[in-house]
Amino acid sequence: MSATEYGGVDRRRGGPDRGPQHDTIQILIVGDHALFRAGVAGLLAREPDLEVVGEADDARSAMDRSLETSPDIILMDLSLPSPGGIETTQR
């Protein structure tokens, strides 16, 4: 499934298979610095209502991981190497 095939209401709500019983906020962390990603993931792991569902270190893996995990939030490093975080977010 491509990003263009998965859109609309289902995408905004986290996918067709996630219902109201879903009580944690799922987060994907995207950044090219592994130590920073690990630190953010460690801080978020302390919160009972947050779950880090994946990490990505470049734009391509960010797109792949977002389609795999359908996170509620993507923490994106806007200064990623080309294509940058802004362009990746727009896609």
N, C-alpha and C positions, 0 to 999 in steps of 0.2 A: 504494500500500500504506500502510495506517495503522499506527500504533504498536501497536494492539491486534491486528492481523493478523500481526504479526511478533514471535513470542515463543518461549518455550521454549528447548530446548537449542540450536537454531540461533542464536538471538539472543545467548545467553551466550557462544557460541564464535565470534562474529563473522560469522555468516551461513553458509548452506549451501554457498556457493561458495569458502570459504576453507579450505584444507586444511593439512596439516602442513608444506608447503613455505613457508608464510608465516613469515618469520623476523624481521620488525620489528613493534614494538608501535605500532599506529596510534592517534593521539590527536586529539580534537576539543577546541578551546579555546573556551570560552563566557565572555564578559565584555563589559560595556558600555563599557569604556575601550580604545580602539584601540591606544594606546601600550603599555598593559600587555600586551594580546594579542600585539603584535608583539615585545615583549621576551621573553615566555615562549616564543614560537615560535622566536626566535633562539637562545635557550639550548638548547632541545630539539633544534634542527637540528644542533647540535654532536655529538650522540650518535648513533653509527652504527646502533644498534638501535631508535631511536625515529623516528617519522615523523608530522609534523603533517599530517593529511588535510583539515583545514578549520578555519574559525573562524566564530563566530556572535556577534552583538551583542545579541540579545534572545531571549526564550523561544521565540517562533514559529520563528525561523530556526534555533535550536538543535535543535528537534524535526525540522525539515526536513532539516538537514545530517546529523543522526544517522541518519536513515533512508536518506539518499543514500550515506553513507560507511561505515556500520556500524563505527564505531571500537571499539577494544579498551578505551579509556579516554576519559572525558569529564571535562575539567577545568572545573568549573562555578563561576562566581561566584555564591555563595549570596545576595548582596545585590542581585541584579538587580531592576529595577523590575517592577511587577505584570504578569503573574504572576511571582513571584520564582524564584530559583534552586532553592529547596527544593521548591516545588510543581512546577516543571519537571522536576526530578530524579525526583520521585515518579511523574510521568506516564511 
